[in-house]
Amino acid sequence: MKPNFLLLLCLLSCSLSFAQKKTDLKMFSKFGTDSPELRDILQFENIDYLKIKFTGKELADKSYKITVKEIWNGKITNDTVVYDSKSIKQFAKINDTTFFFRVIAKHTADNKLKVTFRFPQFSINKEYKALPTDHYSLRNIAEESNLPIGYDKKFYLLAYILPHKLADGGSSYCEVGTNGVDIENWGKKFGIEHYLIFEMEFQK
């Protein structure tokens, strides 16, 4: 009977652990715009435009932080802060149960990845070295790979990637973006020379 009793304790422990990890935090996102004219311009200029909204009872009075990892040839070469809301006192805390922002990304003529985070009151502009190709694509990997999000713990949010080259000569973004396991080793697994990973954290 002891093995069965231990199994029951183990299952109960796992159940309690799962319950503790539950969160009311939800994320919604939308790529592009409903305007045909603006959609034409975004496509013509090869601009990725993403709207993100978070909802959750515990969002109010939280600060937030976004970081980015630059990965070249399968190795993390930089891990830096994009923005920490605590750095600006008047915007340090979210004052609602809803939080939204927009992300605009583009590969520039001088081979940089230009990324803008537009928050309700201000915006943050960043640039990162890139390869001489327009094939970069911004992906919401949290949704695309169905990855967990929550409070007080860093989670994967976005990836700015190149496609995986297929054996038949084609290429695929989805095969990469939906492969949320071991994201930091995508370069080795898919032969991607360079990509960015953006992570986010809601803090007390």
C-alpha atoms as one frame of an Amber mdcrd trajectory, in Angstrom:
protein
   0.000   0.000   0.000   2.912   2.346   0.588   3.696   2.914  -3.116   0.069
   3.851  -3.779   0.072   6.225  -0.813   3.261   7.886  -2.028   1.810   8.177
  -5.519  -1.277   9.861  -4.082   0.879  12.325  -2.148   2.888  13.063  -5.281
  -0.237  13.696  -7.363  -1.686  15.906  -4.634   1.556  17.876  -4.403   1.631
  18.382  -8.178  -1.997  19.488  -8.122  -1.319  22.064  -5.404   1.779  23.287
  -7.229  -0.241  23.752 -10.434  -2.931  25.642  -8.544  -0.357  28.004  -7.075
   0.969  28.812 -10.551  -2.441  29.853 -11.892  -2.694  33.515 -12.812  -5.419
  35.844 -14.002  -2.944  37.612 -16.302  -4.008  37.448 -19.946  -2.428  38.809
 -23.096  -4.084  39.836 -26.355  -2.274  40.959 -29.495  -2.965  42.046 -33.038
  -0.579  42.488 -35.940  -1.024  45.233 -38.496  -3.921  47.630 -38.879  -7.509
  47.596 -40.128  -6.774  50.493 -42.473  -6.040  49.237 -46.043  -3.989  52.359
 -46.787  -1.814  52.028 -43.699  -1.502  48.295 -44.298  -0.127  49.030 -47.780
   2.429  51.458 -46.331   3.552  49.013 -43.637   3.981  46.274 -46.215   5.782
  48.575 -48.661   8.223  49.741 -45.973   8.558  46.212 -44.514   7.465  47.407
 -41.061   6.135  45.050 -38.374   3.378  46.690 -36.302   2.040  44.914 -33.220
  -0.520  45.951 -30.595  -0.340  44.191 -27.221  -2.752  44.350 -24.292  -2.448
  42.738 -20.863  -5.356  42.376 -18.440  -5.272  41.171 -14.849  -6.499  42.172
 -11.394  -2.947  42.213 -10.040  -1.604  44.512 -12.766  -2.561  47.617 -10.841
   0.381  48.953  -8.828   2.904  46.742 -10.633   6.037  48.030 -12.310   7.290
  46.413 -15.514  10.575  45.649 -17.175  11.509  44.600 -20.720  14.900  43.082
 -21.555  16.438  41.775 -24.777  18.929  39.039 -25.595  20.928  39.332 -28.808
  21.890  35.933 -30.155  24.577  35.499 -32.810  25.642  32.095 -34.125  23.890
  30.306 -31.279  25.455  32.402 -28.494  24.001  35.198 -26.349  26.258  38.174
 -27.040  24.240  40.788 -25.123  21.532  40.706 -22.455  20.383  44.273 -21.784
  17.468  46.280 -20.411  15.156  47.850 -22.986  13.110  49.678 -20.388  12.496
  49.501 -16.636   9.478  51.543 -15.517  11.125  52.151 -12.145  13.608  54.405
 -13.925  10.939  57.107 -14.363   9.229  57.888 -11.078   5.970  59.282 -12.493
   5.480  56.191 -14.710   6.917  53.586 -12.331   3.613  51.796 -11.629   0.696
  50.628 -13.740  -2.435  52.286 -12.358  -5.052  50.050 -13.955  -5.991  46.397
 -14.468  -5.321  46.866 -18.182  -1.966  47.691 -19.734  -1.351  48.167 -23.440
   1.449  49.258 -25.764   2.479  49.021 -29.405   5.671  47.688 -30.970   7.022
  48.955 -34.305   9.995  47.167 -35.861  11.987  47.564 -39.073  15.261  46.510
 -40.673  17.029  49.714 -41.736  19.220  50.481 -44.760  22.338  50.572 -42.556
  21.667  47.010 -41.344  20.137  47.753 -37.963  16.985  46.421 -36.362  15.076
  49.466 -35.184  12.471  48.671 -32.526  10.102  51.171 -30.906   7.962  50.430
 -27.857   5.127  52.975 -27.684   3.620  53.072 -24.211   0.572  55.242 -23.352
   2.627  58.247 -22.177   5.939  57.894 -24.051   8.028  55.719 -26.360  11.398
  53.941 -26.241  13.543  53.562 -29.378  16.281  50.949 -29.672  18.609  49.796
 -32.445  20.513  46.518 -32.755  23.109  45.303 -35.242  21.685  43.036 -37.930
  22.535  41.068 -41.038  22.106  42.664 -44.497  18.687  41.126 -45.183  15.055
  42.274 -45.063  13.841  38.829 -44.004  13.564  39.596 -40.293  10.111  39.071
 -38.777   8.731  40.150 -35.393   6.846  37.315 -33.651   4.735  37.201 -30.513
   6.259  33.963 -29.273   4.311  34.010 -26.014   1.128  33.468 -28.035   2.592
  31.655 -31.044   4.230  29.004 -28.855   1.591  29.179 -26.100   4.200  30.011
 -23.463   3.316  30.795 -19.823   3.060  34.382 -18.621   2.606  35.629 -15.063
   3.516  38.081 -12.353   6.860  38.534 -10.575   8.704  36.261 -12.987  10.371
  36.997 -16.314   8.601  35.483 -19.324   9.289  35.337 -23.058   7.346  37.960
 -24.998   8.654  38.632 -28.524  11.278  37.346 -30.919  12.691  39.159 -33.938
  13.841  36.298 -36.119  15.067  35.144 -39.493  13.337  32.164 -41.126  14.452
  28.563 -41.000  15.742  27.409 -44.385  14.009  24.210 -45.497  15.525  21.293
 -47.384  13.372  22.006 -50.455  14.855  25.496 -50.757  11.953  27.279 -49.097
  11.904  28.959 -45.690   9.593  29.009 -42.673   8.990  31.466 -39.843   6.189
  29.455 -38.243   8.358  26.390 -37.707  10.614  28.576 -35.566   7.985  30.759
 -33.868   5.864  27.807 -32.748   8.870  25.927 -31.372   8.830  27.633 -27.982
  10.982  25.019 -26.278  14.600  26.031 -25.689  14.246  29.403 -27.430  17.795
  30.457 -26.675  19.099  27.549 -28.761  17.033  28.266 -31.874  20.205  29.440
 -33.606  21.799  26.002 -33.277  18.615  24.045 -33.934  17.404  25.965 -36.993
  20.684  27.374 -38.279  19.595  30.977 -37.637  22.632  33.237 -37.568  21.020
  36.110 -35.669  17.830  36.912 -33.734  16.538  38.883 -30.751  14.509  37.627
 -27.792  12.474  40.121 -25.756  11.417  39.163 -22.231   9.069  40.947 -19.841
   8.424  40.975 -16.121   5.689  42.560 -13.991   7.198  43.364 -10.599   5.980
  44.496  -7.201
